[in-house]
C-alpha cells in the first residue's frame, strides 16, 4: 500500500482517481488547491504525487518546481488534456516521472502509478544498498601529514568552495580520483551525486552515449532511451578520468556543455540542460598535447580554471610510514586479524624505494605483505623481491684511486644505477637527482676517456712488440 497525493481542481476527476487507486489498497488524499497540496507534501511524506497541469493559482509545472525546491523527492505524474511537446519536455526536465494525457482509461493511470511506485522502491533499495556497502568498504582518505599533503589539503578546501571546473594532474597511482572525491566532499554539492567516467575505457561512440545519453534506435544496440552521465549528475559533480584520451570531435561537444550547460542525446534534436560541476584528471602533460594538436586548446583552458597537482610518492617520502600503517590496518580489518608491525630494515627499504607506481603500488605491496607474512612483523627479506629495483646502494663501491676517489665513486654509482634501471637514462637520472642531459654528457666523456685509454694501451703494446 502506498500513500498517494492527487491534485486536481475538478472534483469528479479527484473522486474517480481516489476510487480507482483505493481499489488497489492505496491510501489517497486529494487536494483541489495545489498550494495546499504543496504544504502537505512539505510536512509529510507521500510515496507518489499525481497532479493536473492546468489549475488556478499554481499550475502543474509550478507545483513541480516548488516541490523540487522544497526537496520533496516523491515521484510526480502529470495529467493534462492540453498535451504539447513543450509542456511534456518541461515537466520531464523538472523531474516528473511520467506524463499522462486526458482522458485516460483506468488501466492507463494504474499502469503509470505502478511504474512510478516501483521506480521509487528500487531507488530506495539502491540507496540502502549503497549505504550498507559503503559501511563494509574500507574508508579512503588522504593520508599523510607531510608538507606536500598539508598544502594539498589546504588547496582542496579552497577549490571545493568554488563552482569552477577543476583539472587534477599527476602520475598514475598518485591518488587523483581520491583528490577529486575530496573536492566534491568539500563543495556545496556534497549532498548530490558524484559520478565518474573513464574516458580511456570506451570508444568515441560509446563515450558520447555515456556522457549525453541516447534515444532508442540511435545506433545498433540502442534498444531503449538512456540517460547520460550529465543528466544523472544534474546538481552534482562529474569526474572525467583520463580526459586526455577523449577523441577530438567529442572534445568539441564537451566544450559546449562546459560553456553553455546544454547538450543533446545521441539521436535527438531536443536540447537539454544540466547543472554539473566537472572535475577532470590526467597523467599527461596537456600543454604538450595541445602543442601536438591532440587536445583542444580551448577545452584545456576551460578545464584548467582551477589546477590541482597531486604530488608523487617520491616527493613525499616522509608520508610512507603513515601510509604503510594505514594500509596494513585496512588489511587487518578486512581479514579480521591484528595489524602487523614493520621492522626498521623493512621501513628503511620502503622509504628508499622510488615508487614508480606511487601510492597504488605501495598499497598493493602492503596488502601482499599482510597476506603472506608468517609472523607478526614484516621484515626486509619479505619485501625485497617485490622492490628489487629500489635504488638502495651499499657504501662499499670497491677500490678507488687515490687523488680521484670522488670521480671513481661517481662513475661507479652512475654505472650501478644504470644497471639497476636496465640502461634507462631518464629513470636513472631521476634516481641520481641529476638531469638527463648531464648524465648523457658524463657518459659521453667517459666513453671518450675509455677510447683514448685503449688507444694508448694499443700503442704501448705495439711498441713493446717491435722492441
C-alpha positions as CSV (number, residue, x, y, z in Angstrom):
1,X,0.0,0.0,0.0
2,X,1.2,3.5,-0.9
3,X,0.3,7.0,0.2
4,X,-0.7,8.9,-2.8
5,X,-1.5,12.6,-3.2
6,X,-3.9,13.6,-6.0
7,X,-4.1,17.3,-7.0
8,X,-6.8,18.5,-9.5
9,X,-9.3,21.3,-9.4
10,X,-12.0,19.1,-10.9
11,X,-13.9,17.3,-8.2
12,X,-15.2,14.5,-10.4
13,X,-11.7,13.5,-11.5
14,X,-10.3,13.7,-7.9
15,X,-13.0,11.4,-6.7
16,X,-12.7,9.0,-9.6
17,X,-8.9,8.7,-9.1
18,X,-9.3,8.2,-5.4
19,X,-11.8,5.4,-6.1
20,X,-9.6,3.7,-8.7
21,X,-6.5,3.9,-6.6
22,X,-8.3,2.9,-3.4
23,X,-9.4,-0.4,-5.0
24,X,-5.6,-1.2,-5.3
25,X,-5.3,-0.7,-1.5
26,X,-3.6,2.7,-1.8
27,X,-4.3,5.5,0.7
28,X,-5.3,8.5,-1.3
29,X,-5.5,12.1,-0.2
30,X,-7.0,14.6,-2.6
31,X,-6.5,18.4,-3.0
32,X,-8.3,21.0,-5.1
33,X,-5.8,23.7,-4.3
34,X,-2.2,23.0,-5.4
35,X,-0.8,25.3,-2.7
36,X,-2.5,23.2,0.0
37,X,-1.0,20.1,-1.6
38,X,2.4,21.7,-1.6
39,X,2.1,22.5,2.1
40,X,1.0,18.9,2.9
41,X,3.9,17.4,0.8
42,X,6.4,19.6,2.8
43,X,5.1,18.4,6.2
44,X,4.6,14.7,5.4
45,X,5.9,12.1,3.0
46,X,3.9,10.9,0.1
47,X,5.0,7.9,-2.0
48,X,3.6,9.5,-5.1
49,X,2.0,12.7,-6.3
50,X,-0.4,12.8,-9.2
51,X,-1.1,16.4,-10.4
52,X,-3.2,18.1,-13.1
53,X,-1.3,20.5,-15.4
54,X,-3.9,23.3,-15.8
55,X,-5.1,24.6,-12.4
56,X,-5.8,28.1,-10.9
57,X,-3.3,29.8,-8.5
58,X,-0.5,27.4,-9.4
59,X,-0.2,25.1,-12.5
60,X,1.3,21.6,-12.5
61,X,4.7,22.9,-13.8
62,X,4.8,25.5,-11.0
63,X,3.8,22.9,-8.4
64,X,6.5,20.5,-9.7
65,X,9.1,23.3,-9.5
66,X,8.1,24.2,-5.9
67,X,8.2,20.5,-4.9
68,X,11.8,20.2,-6.1
69,X,12.8,23.4,-4.4
70,X,11.4,22.1,-1.2
71,X,13.4,18.8,-1.7
72,X,10.3,16.7,-2.0
73,X,11.6,13.7,-3.8
74,X,8.4,11.8,-4.3
75,X,7.8,10.8,-8.0
76,X,5.3,13.0,-9.8
77,X,2.9,12.0,-12.6
78,X,1.5,15.0,-14.6
79,X,-2.0,14.8,-16.1
80,X,-3.4,17.2,-18.8
81,X,-5.9,17.5,-21.5
82,X,-3.7,20.1,-23.3
83,X,-0.7,17.9,-24.1
84,X,2.1,19.6,-26.1
85,X,5.7,18.5,-26.7
86,X,6.9,21.7,-24.9
87,X,5.0,21.1,-21.7
88,X,5.9,17.4,-21.7
89,X,9.6,18.2,-22.1
90,X,9.5,20.9,-19.4
91,X,7.7,18.6,-17.0
92,X,10.2,15.8,-17.6
93,X,13.2,18.3,-17.3
94,X,11.8,19.3,-13.9
95,X,11.8,15.7,-12.8
96,X,8.3,14.5,-13.5
97,X,8.3,10.7,-13.7
98,X,5.6,10.4,-16.3
99,X,3.1,12.4,-18.4
100,X,-0.5,11.1,-18.9
101,X,-2.9,12.7,-21.4
102,X,-6.6,13.1,-20.5
103,X,-9.0,11.5,-21.0
104,X,-7.5,8.1,-20.0
105,X,-8.7,4.7,-19.1
106,X,-8.3,3.5,-15.5
107,X,-5.7,0.9,-16.7
108,X,-3.5,3.6,-18.1
109,X,-3.3,5.6,-14.9
110,X,-2.9,2.4,-12.8
111,X,0.0,1.3,-15.0
112,X,1.7,4.7,-14.7
113,X,1.2,4.6,-10.9
114,X,2.7,1.2,-10.5
115,X,5.7,2.1,-12.6
116,X,6.3,5.2,-10.5
117,X,6.0,3.3,-7.2
118,X,8.3,0.5,-8.5
119,X,10.8,3.1,-9.5
120,X,10.7,4.8,-6.1
121,X,11.0,1.4,-4.4
122,X,14.1,0.4,-6.4
123,X,15.6,3.8,-5.8
124,X,15.2,3.4,-2.1
125,X,16.6,-0.1,-2.1
126,X,19.6,1.1,-4.2
127,X,20.3,3.9,-1.7
128,X,20.0,1.5,1.2
129,X,22.3,-1.0,-0.5
130,X,24.8,1.7,-1.3
131,X,24.9,2.8,2.3
132,X,25.4,-0.7,3.6
133,X,28.2,-1.4,1.0
134,X,30.0,1.8,2.0
135,X,29.9,0.7,5.6
136,X,31.6,-2.5,4.7
137,X,34.3,-1.0,2.4
138,X,37.4,0.5,3.9
139,X,37.3,4.2,4.1
140,X,39.5,6.0,1.7
141,X,41.3,9.1,3.0
142,X,44.1,11.4,2.1
143,X,46.8,10.0,4.4
144,X,50.0,11.9,5.2
145,X,51.0,14.8,7.4
146,X,54.0,16.0,5.4
147,X,54.3,19.5,4.0
148,X,53.1,18.4,0.5
149,X,49.9,16.8,1.8
150,X,49.2,19.7,4.1
151,X,49.4,22.0,1.1
152,X,47.2,19.7,-0.9
153,X,44.5,19.6,1.7
154,X,44.5,23.4,2.0
155,X,44.1,23.7,-1.7
156,X,41.3,21.1,-1.8
157,X,39.4,23.2,0.8
158,X,39.8,26.4,-1.2
159,X,38.9,24.7,-4.5
160,X,35.9,22.9,-3.0
161,X,34.2,26.1,-2.2
162,X,34.2,27.2,-5.9
163,X,31.9,26.1,-8.7
164,X,34.6,26.4,-11.4
165,X,36.0,23.4,-13.3
166,X,39.0,21.6,-11.9
167,X,41.9,19.9,-13.7
168,X,43.8,17.4,-11.5
169,X,47.2,16.3,-12.8
170,X,49.6,13.7,-11.5
171,X,51.2,10.4,-12.3
172,X,49.3,7.2,-12.4
173,X,48.6,5.8,-8.9
174,X,49.2,9.1,-7.2
175,X,45.5,9.4,-6.0
176,X,43.9,11.8,-8.4
177,X,40.5,10.2,-8.1
178,X,40.7,10.4,-4.3
179,X,41.5,14.1,-4.5
180,X,38.5,14.6,-6.8
181,X,36.3,12.9,-4.2
182,X,37.7,15.1,-1.5
183,X,37.0,18.2,-3.6
184,X,33.4,17.1,-4.1
185,X,33.0,16.4,-0.4
186,X,34.3,19.9,0.4
187,X,31.8,21.5,-2.1
188,X,28.2,22.8,-1.7
189,X,27.3,19.8,-3.9
190,X,28.4,17.2,-1.4
191,X,24.8,16.0,-0.9
192,X,24.3,15.5,-4.6
193,X,25.7,12.6,-6.7
194,X,29.3,12.4,-7.9
195,X,29.6,10.2,-11.0
196,X,32.8,9.1,-12.6
197,X,33.5,8.2,-16.3
198,X,36.8,6.8,-17.5
199,X,37.4,8.4,-20.9
200,X,40.1,5.9,-21.9
201,X,37.9,2.8,-21.3
202,X,35.3,3.4,-24.1
203,X,35.2,4.0,-27.8
204,X,34.3,7.5,-29.0
205,X,30.7,6.4,-29.9
206,X,30.1,4.7,-26.5
207,X,31.7,7.6,-24.6
208,X,29.4,10.1,-26.3
209,X,26.4,8.0,-25.3
210,X,27.7,7.6,-21.7
211,X,28.2,11.4,-21.4
212,X,25.0,12.6,-23.1
213,X,22.7,9.6,-23.3
214,X,20.9,8.3,-26.4
215,X,17.5,7.8,-27.9
216,X,16.1,4.4,-28.8
217,X,17.4,3.4,-32.2
218,X,20.2,6.0,-32.2
219,X,22.7,3.2,-33.1
220,X,22.9,-0.5,-33.3
221,X,22.1,-2.0,-29.9
222,X,20.3,1.1,-28.6
223,X,17.1,-0.7,-27.8
224,X,15.9,1.9,-25.3
225,X,16.3,5.5,-24.4
226,X,19.0,6.0,-21.8
227,X,20.2,9.0,-19.7
228,X,23.8,10.1,-19.9
229,X,26.1,11.0,-17.0
230,X,25.4,14.7,-17.4
231,X,21.7,14.1,-16.8
232,X,22.3,11.7,-13.9
233,X,24.8,14.1,-12.2
234,X,22.5,17.1,-12.5
235,X,23.1,19.3,-9.4
236,X,26.2,17.3,-8.6
237,X,29.7,16.6,-9.9
238,X,31.0,14.6,-12.9
239,X,34.6,13.3,-12.8
240,X,36.1,12.7,-16.2
241,X,39.0,10.5,-15.6
242,X,41.9,10.4,-18.2
243,X,40.4,13.3,-20.1
244,X,43.4,13.4,-22.4
245,X,42.2,10.2,-24.1
246,X,38.9,11.7,-25.4
247,X,38.7,12.0,-29.2
248,X,38.9,15.5,-30.7
249,X,35.3,15.6,-32.1
250,X,33.9,14.7,-28.7
251,X,36.1,17.3,-27.1
252,X,34.2,20.0,-29.0
253,X,30.8,18.7,-27.7
254,X,32.2,18.6,-24.2
255,X,33.4,22.2,-24.6
256,X,29.8,23.3,-25.4
257,X,28.4,21.7,-22.3
258,X,31.0,23.4,-20.2
259,X,30.3,26.8,-21.8
260,X,26.5,26.7,-22.1
261,X,25.4,23.8,-19.9
262,X,23.4,22.3,-22.9
263,X,23.6,19.1,-24.9
264,X,21.6,16.7,-26.9
265,X,21.2,13.0,-26.5
266,X,22.7,10.9,-29.3
267,X,19.9,10.6,-31.9
268,X,17.9,13.5,-30.6
269,X,17.5,17.1,-31.6
270,X,16.0,18.2,-28.3
271,X,18.4,20.4,-26.3
272,X,18.7,19.6,-22.6
273,X,20.3,21.4,-19.8
274,X,22.3,20.2,-16.8
275,X,23.9,21.9,-13.8
276,X,27.0,19.8,-13.3
277,X,30.4,20.7,-11.9
278,X,33.2,19.0,-14.0
279,X,36.4,17.7,-12.5
280,X,38.9,16.2,-15.0
281,X,42.0,14.2,-14.3
282,X,45.0,13.4,-16.5
283,X,48.5,11.9,-16.2
284,X,49.6,13.6,-19.4
285,X,51.3,16.9,-20.0
286,X,48.3,18.7,-21.7
287,X,50.5,21.7,-22.7
288,X,52.4,19.3,-24.9
289,X,49.3,17.6,-26.1
290,X,47.8,20.9,-27.1
291,X,51.0,21.8,-29.0
292,X,50.8,18.4,-30.8
293,X,47.1,19.1,-31.7
294,X,46.0,16.0,-29.7
295,X,43.9,18.1,-27.3
296,X,41.9,21.2,-28.0
297,X,43.5,24.3,-26.5
298,X,40.1,26.0,-25.8
299,X,38.9,22.9,-23.9
300,X,42.2,22.8,-22.0
301,X,41.8,26.4,-20.8
302,X,38.2,25.8,-20.0
303,X,39.1,22.8,-17.8
304,X,42.2,24.3,-16.3
305,X,40.4,27.0,-14.3
306,X,41.5,25.5,-11.0
307,X,44.6,23.4,-11.5
308,X,45.4,20.8,-8.7
309,X,48.7,19.0,-9.0
310,X,48.9,15.8,-6.9
311,X,52.5,15.1,-5.6
312,X,54.2,11.8,-6.4
313,X,55.0,9.4,-3.5
314,X,58.7,10.0,-4.0
315,X,58.1,13.7,-3.5
316,X,56.5,13.0,-0.1
317,X,58.6,10.1,1.2
318,X,58.0,11.3,4.8
319,X,54.4,10.0,4.4
320,X,55.5,6.4,3.7
321,X,55.3,5.2,7.3
322,X,51.8,6.7,7.8
323,X,50.6,5.2,4.6
324,X,52.1,1.8,5.4
325,X,50.4,1.7,8.8
326,X,47.1,2.8,7.2
327,X,47.1,0.1,4.5
328,X,48.1,-2.6,7.0
329,X,45.3,-1.6,9.3
330,X,42.8,-1.7,6.5
331,X,44.1,-5.2,5.5
332,X,43.8,-6.3,9.1
333,X,40.2,-5.0,9.3
334,X,39.3,-6.9,6.1
335,X,40.9,-10.1,7.2
336,X,39.7,-9.9,10.8
337,X,43.2,-10.1,12.3
338,X,45.6,-8.0,14.3
339,X,47.5,-5.4,12.4
340,X,51.2,-6.3,11.6
341,X,54.2,-4.3,12.6
342,X,57.1,-3.3,10.3
343,X,60.7,-4.0,11.1
344,X,63.1,-1.0,10.9
345,X,65.0,-2.5,8.0
346,X,61.8,-3.1,6.1
347,X,60.7,0.5,6.6
348,X,64.1,1.8,5.5
349,X,63.7,-0.2,2.3
350,X,60.2,1.2,1.7
351,X,61.3,4.8,2.3
352,X,64.3,4.4,-0.1
353,X,62.3,3.0,-2.9
354,X,61.4,5.2,-5.9
355,X,57.7,4.1,-6.1
356,X,57.1,4.4,-9.9
357,X,53.6,3.2,-9.3
358,X,53.1,5.7,-6.5
359,X,50.6,5.2,-3.6
360,X,48.7,2.4,-5.6
361,X,51.9,0.4,-5.7
362,X,52.6,0.9,-2.0
363,X,49.0,-0.2,-1.2
364,X,49.4,-3.4,-3.3
365,X,52.7,-4.3,-1.6
366,X,51.3,-3.7,1.9
367,X,48.3,-5.9,1.0
368,X,50.6,-8.6,-0.3
369,X,52.8,-8.4,2.7
370,X,49.8,-8.6,5.1
371,X,48.6,-11.8,3.4
372,X,52.0,-13.6,3.1
373,X,53.7,-12.6,6.3
374,X,54.1,-15.6,8.5
375,X,54.7,-13.8,11.8
376,X,53.6,-10.6,13.3
377,X,56.3,-8.4,11.8
378,X,57.1,-7.6,8.2
379,X,60.8,-7.7,7.6
380,X,63.0,-6.6,4.7
381,X,63.5,-10.1,3.4
382,X,59.8,-10.4,2.6
383,X,59.7,-7.1,0.8
384,X,62.9,-7.2,-1.1
385,X,61.8,-9.4,-4.0
386,X,58.9,-7.0,-4.8
387,X,61.0,-3.8,-4.8
388,X,64.2,-5.1,-6.2
389,X,64.5,-2.1,-8.5
390,X,64.8,0.1,-5.4
391,X,67.7,2.5,-5.5
392,X,69.3,1.4,-2.2
393,X,73.1,1.1,-2.5
394,X,75.9,-0.2,-0.4
395,X,78.5,2.3,0.7
396,X,81.3,-0.1,-0.5
397,X,81.9,0.8,-4.1
398,X,85.1,-1.2,-4.5
399,X,88.7,0.1,-4.8
400,X,89.1,3.8,-5.5
401,X,92.1,5.6,-6.9
402,X,93.8,8.0,-4.6
403,X,93.5,11.5,-5.8
404,X,90.5,10.5,-8.0
405,X,88.2,9.0,-5.3
406,X,85.2,11.2,-5.9
407,X,85.5,10.8,-9.7
408,X,85.7,7.0,-9.4
409,X,82.9,6.9,-6.8
410,X,80.6,9.0,-9.1
411,X,81.2,6.8,-12.1
412,X,80.6,3.6,-10.2
413,X,77.4,4.9,-8.6
414,X,76.1,6.0,-12.0
415,X,77.0,2.7,-13.7
416,X,75.3,0.8,-10.9
417,X,72.2,2.9,-11.2
418,X,72.1,2.4,-15.0
419,X,72.4,-1.3,-14.5
420,X,69.5,-1.3,-12.0
421,X,67.3,0.6,-14.4
422,X,68.3,-1.6,-17.4
423,X,70.1,1.3,-19.1
424,X,67.0,3.6,-18.9
425,X,68.6,7.1,-18.8
426,X,65.6,9.1,-17.7
427,X,64.8,6.8,-14.7
428,X,68.5,6.6,-13.8
429,X,68.9,10.4,-13.9
430,X,65.8,10.9,-11.7
431,X,67.2,8.3,-9.2
432,X,70.5,10.1,-9.1
433,X,69.0,13.5,-8.8
434,X,70.5,14.9,-12.0
435,X,69.3,16.0,-15.4
436,X,69.2,13.5,-18.3
437,X,71.4,15.8,-20.4
438,X,74.0,16.0,-17.6
439,X,74.0,12.2,-17.3
440,X,74.5,11.9,-21.1
441,X,77.4,14.3,-21.1
442,X,79.2,12.3,-18.4
443,X,78.6,9.0,-20.2
444,X,80.0,10.6,-23.4
445,X,83.0,11.9,-21.5
446,X,83.8,8.5,-20.0
447,X,83.4,6.7,-23.4
448,X,85.9,9.1,-24.9
449,X,88.3,8.6,-22.0
450,X,88.0,4.9,-22.3
451,X,88.7,5.1,-26.1
452,X,91.8,7.2,-25.5
453,X,93.0,4.8,-22.8
454,X,92.6,1.8,-25.2
455,X,94.5,3.6,-27.9
456,X,97.3,4.4,-25.5
457,X,97.5,0.7,-24.4
458,X,97.4,-0.5,-28.0
459,X,100.3,2.0,-28.8
460,X,102.3,0.8,-25.9
461,X,101.6,-2.9,-26.8
462,X,102.7,-2.3,-30.4
463,X,105.9,-0.6,-29.4
464,X,106.8,-3.4,-27.0
465,X,106.2,-6.0,-29.7
466,X,108.6,-4.1,-32.1
467,X,111.2,-3.8,-29.4
